[in-house]
Amino acid sequence: MRSDARRRATARLVSVAIGAIGVLWAVANVHRAIAIDRFEGLADHLLRFKTFDDTFSSAVLQSRSAHALSSCDARAQRALIMLEIPLADAALRAGVAGEFDLRNGDLTSRAKKILSCAPSDSFAWLVLFGLAVQSGRLGPDAFALLERSYETSPREAWIAVRRISIAAPVASMAPEATRSKILFEFRQLVRDGYVELPARSYVRSHQGVRDFLDTEVSQLDVHSRLRFKAAVANLTH
């Protein structure tokens, strides 16, 4: 019972912080150039981990252009996924179960559409893992999704910084082989100067996970350790 309670508590602490690059294509050719310019700006915005307000995101998701997108247009589907994730998270936090279930279903569907055309798309596997974590499903099937993300993109920074924000807080529940990958990626990101999201993951983690992460940090050079500790301090004061 204690293990189940801790698992549910950990899942509630984990927020899905996944960004994506995508270009939304208008249906009519006459509006195509306008749509490209508009959503290239959107893509740049998303890559910097910035967000739009809920009204804007909802309008884009409900637009005819969004509904007309090809299931195999992975870049555009990624952009729509990123826009919908904060809306799903807000519904979950507000206790609006119906809306959360609807958006969770939409996100699952989009990720699976990407994988039906591109089975090696690491982002889509990561989205499915993030949804499992957010729903408190942390069994072997969930961590198999994370494994697929690692297998298909072991060293891409734009994936790694997003993956660690989801995976690190639940590292203690992962199978040993998967946990080793999480910890290795955490250490590599901090060493390479990507300290913000690892620091946020550290702050959100319970003490058992922090013990694992502290061991990884202790193996870094002095400069990296100090930079990480400063990032953590900024988040906790």
N, C-alpha and C positions, 0 to 999 in steps of 0.2 A: 504493500500500500504506500509506504514511504517513497519507494522508487517511482511509482506511478504519479504521485503528487509532485515530486521533483521534476519529472519529465514534463508534466503539464505546465508547471511554473516556468520551466526553462523555455518551452515553446512560446508562452505568452510574451516572454522578454525579447524574442527574436523578431525583428522586423525585416521584411524583404526589401533590401536596398539594391535593386538591380537596375542598371541603366541600359540603354540600347541605342544604336544608330539606325535610322530608317528614313526612307523617303516615301511619302504617300503620293500615289499617282491619281490624278483626276481621270474620270471616265472620258469626258469629251476632250478631243485634241485641242480645241480652241482654248481650254483652260489649263492645259497641261504645263506650260511653262510657268504660269503663275503658281500652280501647286508645287512644282519642283522647288522654286525659289523659297516659297513659304516654309516648306517642310525640311529643306536643307538647314534653314535657320533653327528649326525645331530640333533637328538631330544634333547640331552643335550644342544647343542648350542642354540636351539630355546627357551628352557625354561629359559635361562638367558637373554632373550630379545635381543640377538644378531642376526645379519642378514648375509646373503650371498650376493655376488654381483649378478647383474641381469643376467649375462651370465650363472653363475652356476644354478641359480634358473630356468631359461628358459630351460636349458639342462635337468634338472631333470623332469620338467613338461612335456617335450616332449619325454621323454624316453619310451621305450617299457614297462619297469617295471611299470611306472606310469599308462600307459594306460591299463595294464593288471590287475590292482588292483580290488579287489572285492568292489562293492558299499557299502557293509556292513562292510568293514574293516575300522571302524571309526578312529582308531589311525592313519592309513596311510593317510586317506582322510584329517584328521586334519593337518598333516604335509604338504600336498600339498597345502591346503588352506593358511597356513602361508607363504609358499614360494610365492604364487601368489598375496597375498594382496599388498606387496610393489610394484609389477609390475603394478597392477591396479592403485595404487595411483600415481605412476610416470607418467603413461599415462594420468591420469586426470589432473595433474599439468602441463603437457606439452601440453595439449589441443589436444591430439591425440584421438579423439572421437571414431574412429573405434576400436582401440586396447582396449580402456577402456571398451567399450560395450562388446567386446569379452571376456575379462577377468572377467568382472562383471557377465556375463552369466555363465562362468565356475565356479566361486565361488558360485553363487546361486545354480547351479546344484549339486555341491559337498555337500553343506550344506543340501540340500533337500534329497540327497542320504543317508546321515547319519541319518536324521530324519525318512526316510522310514523304516529303520531297528531299530533305537533307538529313539523313539519319545521324550524320556526324556533327550536327550543329550543337556545340557545347552550351550555348546560351539557352536553348530550348530545354535541354536536360536539366540545367541549373534552375530554370523557372519551375519545372515540375518538382524538383527537390524542395525549392523554397515554399511552394504551395503545401507540400506534405508537412514541412516544419511548422508553417503557420497554422495548419489544421491539427497539430499535435500528433501526427502520424510519424513516428520515429523508429519504425521497425526495419528489418533487413531490406524490404522492398524500397523504402525511402532512400536508404544509403546506397542501394544499387544505382539509383538515379544520379546521385552525387558521383559515384565511381565513373559513370558514363561521361559526366562532364569533365572529370580529370583525364579520362582516356582520350577524349576528342580535342582537348585544349589544355595541355599540361603547363604551358608557359606563357600564354598570352596575358599581358598585364591587365587589359581592360576587362577580361573575364575574371582573372584572379582576384582583383580588388573587390569585385562584387561577390565572388564565391566565398571569400573568407568572412564577409560580414554575415553570411547565413550559416556557414559551416562551423566556424570557431566556437560559438556559444553552445553547440551541441556535440562538441568533439568527444566528450567523455562517454557519450552514448553510442558512438560509432564503433564498428568492428575495428580491431587493432590495425589492420592493413590500411583502412580508410583513414583512421585517426592519424597514422603516420604521415599520410599525404597532407592532411589538414595542417598538422604542426609544421611540416617542412615548408608548405606554402606560406604560412604565417611568418616563419623566420626569414624566408627569402624576400617577402614583400618589405618587411622592416629593414632588412639589410640593403635593399635596393632603393630605399627612401620613400616608399609608399606607407607612411605611418598612420595616416588619419583613420582609415577604415579598420586596420588591425587594432588601433587603440580603442575605437568605438566598440569593436567586438569584445575586446578584453573587459571593458567597463560593464558591458551587458552580461558577461559570463558569471556563473557562480564560482565559488572558491575552488571547487574541484577542477574546473577547466582552467582557471587562472594558474593553478599549480603546474599544469602541463605547459601553459604558455610561458610562464616564468622560466621554466627550464630552457625553452627555446631562446628566449631573450638573453639569458645568461651566456649563451654560446656566441653572441654577437660581439663585434668590436665595441670599444668604449663609446665612440661617437654615435653609433646606431642605438646603443642602450640608452644613452642620455636623451637622444631625440625622441625615442619611444616614451620614456618616462615623462618627458615634458608634455607630450601629446596627451597622455593619460591624465596628468595633473590638470591640464587645461579643461578637460571634460568633467572633472570631479570637484572643481572649485567654483 
